[in-house]
Each structure stands twice: as structure tokens, then as C-alpha cells.
Amino acid sequence: MEKYRNFIEYSIIMHMSKITLCQQDDLNESLFQREYNDESPCHIYFIITRPRITIVPEKCEFKELIRLTFKIQIGSEFLEREIFLNHPPNENLSNAILKSEYPFSKFQILNNGEEILSVKSSVYYTMHLTEHPDFLNAELLYIGQSYGKRGERNAGDRLNQHSTLQKIYSEISQKNPDKEVWLNLLSFKRTMHTSFDGLSGTSIRQENEIENVSSVMRKFSNNELNEKEIINFTEAALIKYFKPKYNVLYKDIFPSLNHKSYKEAIELDINSVAFEMNTDCINLKLFTETVKPNFSNMVSYTLKSVENRKNLFDMFDNTLIPQTFGNIQIQ
């Protein structure tokens, strides 16, 4: 059977609008509580792991240039890397001192007795790299959403007692002590893309499609689409694409016409759902066993039977898209 496309097709695309790199002990900090709240919520979270990075206090100095030395653990080996910085404008740090205590995962810089910086070693080192080394790629282990079964909408509420997170911490500390567990908190904004077949004449079926798409676009414009379901299929699409080792649900069954968690999208005859995300803003390349490391990841999934329905974006051939654009899939 030849694939078909409706006279009018539309796709919901979820664009990553915000991403934060943090650890579990950061979740109650006021900074994160201000950044993510009911007005600007965290929709999705990733649990990731990457090499342990620590500061080497005795090899840091404040002279004409600031030299900070870091140690990266790769298996049983340790790499030392230095970064050189200019003094801040209108402030000379020649008399500054750096303080850090074992295991040296955090450090503070004091100038004339006043703390001017308190930061985690891994975050500071990563954010000051001009090139991204492959050994700092982060493995994505688990994907979840901030909506809890009891209505929680804050990632901190869910992650503080999250059984999978505790399991990952336990297994990583035992099997991969050279790794650190980190979290990504993500927010998404949605857009709707619509295509019209301008070559076909009108018919009763097409008039029905116009009536249906008008209803969908009205719901979309008035923000009436079920937010919980939108986050559900965003989470499902991310899991289907990355296939993290600690996720079970959605790995092989998304999309499904019978799945109740995003039934509104099915009933409204939405052609496809997609996500687009870029993590170069935090200098982080994500990978799994099935997805190679990259800053950019984009995918579109046809909601109706892929054997019969054309994807809105299937005019693009995956094999012809340059790798510089990132990882792209259209299914």
C-alpha cells in the first residue's frame, strides 16, 4: 500500500528552551528554585554520568595569569589539565587564595578574605573549555518527567526520593568509581508546523480536515492542549530515540495508537511529534549505546501507522543531511 499524506498535516515540535547541569545536592538551592517554578517549570530530566573531575589546589596560582589545574579520572588513569585565565576587569587577584577539601570536587576563591567564587570543579572546568574532548562525553542513563503520579511538578520533588536515581548512584559508586552522576533539567517550548497540499482540488474529506485543523490550531493558540499529554509524548519520544539503559517504558512501543498517556494527540489526528535539543550551551555531548555523541539531536515520529502515513518531514532524507547538523532521525 502506497503511503498517503492528508490534504492538511500538522506536527507538534518541542524545542528545548532551557537546560541546566547540576547534581542532586543542588536541587534545593534557591538558584534552581528561582530558575524552575510553576511559571517556568522543568519538564524533563536526564540522569547522566561522565568522568570525575577534581581541582588540584597545590598546582593553582594567581600571578600575571590565573592558572587552575584539574585532574580527570579515566578508569584507573588520571589526566591533568590546566586552564589559564585573565584577571577579572577592575579586580586583581594576585593575592587570592584557593580553598578546597577532599575529594576536591568543589573549590572556593577568596580575595582579601572575601569569597568571590564557590563552584563545583567539574562545572568550572567544562565551561572554560574551548574544545570538547571525547573523554568528557556524557552517557545518558535515564529520562524522566517532572510530572509525578501525585501531581508534583518540580524536578526536585521527584528526584530527592527517586528510586532509580538512588540505584544509579549505588551502581556507579560500586562499578564505576571514576564516574560522577549528574542531572540535566530541561524545559521545552512547543511550536506547530502545518503543511497544505496546494495541488489537489477540494473534497468533502478535505473540508473535514480543514475543520479539524482549525480546531487543533485554536486549541494550540489558546494553550488548551493537555500539557500532561504533551510532556508524556515528549518523554516517550526522547526515550524511544536515546534508549537509555535504565528506562523500560516507551523504548520499543512508541508511538502506539492504543497508548492512553497521549490519546488526545491521536484523536486530533496529529501527523507527528518531534523534539529538537542542543547541549553545546553547557558544553555537553550526550550518548547512549544507540546514539553517538553529539551536541544536537533531532527526531520526528509519525503518530499514525508508519507503514501507511507519510511523516510531515519525510521530504528530508536522513542520509543526505550533513553530520555537522547533528543527529537527525525521521520515522
Rosetta blueprint (number, residue, H / E / L):
1 M L
2 E L
3 K L
4 Y E
5 R L
6 N L
7 F L
8 I E
9 E E
10 Y E
11 S E
12 I E
13 I E
14 M E
15 H E
16 M E
17 S E
18 K E
19 I E
20 T E
21 L E
22 C E
23 Q L
24 Q H
25 D H
26 D H
27 L L
28 N L
29 E L
30 S H
31 L H
32 F H
33 Q H
34 R H
35 E H
36 Y L
37 N L
38 D L
39 E L
40 S L
41 P L
42 C L
43 H L
44 I E
45 Y E
46 F E
47 I E
48 I E
49 T E
50 R E
51 P E
52 R L
53 I E
54 T E
55 I E
56 V L
57 P H
58 E H
59 K H
60 C L
61 E E
62 F E
63 K L
64 E L
65 L L
66 I E
67 R E
68 L E
69 T E
70 F E
71 K E
72 I E
73 Q E
74 I E
75 G L
76 S L
77 E E
78 F E
79 L E
80 E E
81 R E
82 E E
83 I E
84 F E
85 L E
86 N L
87 H L
88 P L
89 P L
90 N L
91 E L
92 N L
93 L L
94 S L
95 N L
96 A L
97 I E
98 L E
99 K E
100 S L
101 E L
102 Y L
103 P L
104 F L
105 S L
106 K E
107 F E
108 Q E
109 I E
110 L E
111 N E
112 N L
113 G L
114 E E
115 E E
116 I E
117 L E
118 S E
119 V E
120 K E
121 S H
122 S H
123 V H
124 Y H
125 Y H
126 T H
127 M H
128 H L
129 L L
130 T L
131 E L
132 H L
133 P L
134 D H
135 F H
136 L H
137 N L
138 A E
139 E E
140 L E
141 L E
142 Y E
143 I E
144 G E
145 Q E
146 S L
147 Y L
148 G L
149 K L
150 R L
151 G L
152 E L
153 R L
154 N L
155 A H
156 G H
157 D H
158 R H
159 L H
160 N L
161 Q L
162 H L
163 S H
164 T H
165 L H
166 Q H
167 K H
168 I H
169 Y H
170 S H
171 E H
172 I H
173 S H
174 Q H
175 K H
176 N L
177 P L
178 D L
179 K E
180 E E
181 V E
182 W E
183 L E
184 N E
185 L E
186 L E
187 S E
188 F E
189 K E
190 R E
191 T E
192 M E
193 H E
194 T E
195 S E
196 F E
197 D L
198 G L
199 L L
200 S L
201 G L
202 T L
203 S L
204 I H
205 R H
206 Q H
207 E H
208 N H
209 E H
210 I H
211 E H
212 N H
213 V H
214 S H
215 S H
216 V H
217 M H
218 R H
219 K H
220 F H
221 S H
222 N L
223 N L
224 E L
225 L L
226 N L
227 E H
228 K H
229 E H
230 I H
231 I H
232 N H
233 F H
234 T H
235 E H
236 A H
237 A H
238 L H
239 I H
240 K H
241 Y H
242 F H
243 K L
244 P L
245 K L
246 Y L
247 N L
248 V L
249 L L
250 Y L
251 K L
252 D L
253 I L
254 F L
255 P L
256 S L
257 L L
258 N L
259 H L
260 K H
261 S H
262 Y H
263 K H
264 E H
265 A H
266 I H
267 E H
268 L L
269 D L
270 I L
271 N L
272 S E
273 V E
274 A E
275 F E
276 E E
277 M E
278 N E
279 T L
280 D H
281 C H
282 I H
283 N L
284 L L
285 K L
286 L E
287 F E
288 T L
289 E L
290 T L
291 V L
292 K L
293 P L
294 N E
295 F L
296 S E
297 N E
298 M E
299 V E
300 S E
301 Y E
302 T E
303 L L
304 K L
305 S L
306 V L
307 E L
308 N L
309 R E
310 K L
311 N L
312 L L
313 F L
314 D L
315 M L
316 F L
317 D L
318 N H
319 T H
320 L H
321 I L
322 P L
323 Q H
324 T H
325 F H
326 G L
327 N E
328 I E
329 Q E
330 I E
331 Q L
